[in-house]
Amino acid sequence: MSAVPGVMTLLATASRAAQGLSALRPAQFAAALDLDGLVISLINGSGLELVWSDPSDTTGKAVEDLQYTLGEGPSLDAARTGEPVLVPDLRAVPAQRWPALLPPLLGHPVRALYVLPLQLGAIRLGVLTGRRARPGPLTRDRMSDALALAEAATLMLLGPEGTRDVGSDSPLPLHRAVLHQAVGVLSVRLDVSVDEALARLRAYAFTHERPILEVADDVLNNGSSLENSSS
């Protein structure tokens, strides 16, 4: 069995590629950190936007979408405070800390979350979130490597190629692009503000226990009962 490349080796390779954040491969770094997945979300007007993840990492995307829908969770806390949020065992977290998030989150194969802010001085960009299906803290060496990855990702994002997709002048693809489109459409149809349209989408997804991107797709393609609902 071949050895898993270390974080520093992977960062050196990415640096030579000079392709910004797109040069980092989430699955490789997750393996190097002994994690099941890694994602990066950037701060925007509606909270956090997922911009970096492995295409096959459905659990990582679901965890971020739950936090986005419910407006609470470790990734949002780290983005707001600029401090790491390390949760070695979600089942040991008091229910009142994230009362809306914890019940549905524990329905996914996630027991531990480790969130590091991406920031440089007063510039706060977003967060790096890692997860594992088993509980337990990161070792000192793994934490040191995770901090190095967070620092490197921050510098890459601030560089000229930081938010561009590989081999193009296009920006990094947004995980929730369909949601942003649906919010705009709903705002026009209901004659409400963009913030109100987003709040209705979030509330509808939560109360009907549906993924928010699925609801957004309904608004765009199928005509959704959301337009006739106050929730």
Order of alpha helices (4+ residues) and beta strands (2+ residues): alpha-alpha-beta-beta-alpha-alpha-beta-alpha-beta-beta-alpha-alpha-alpha-alpha
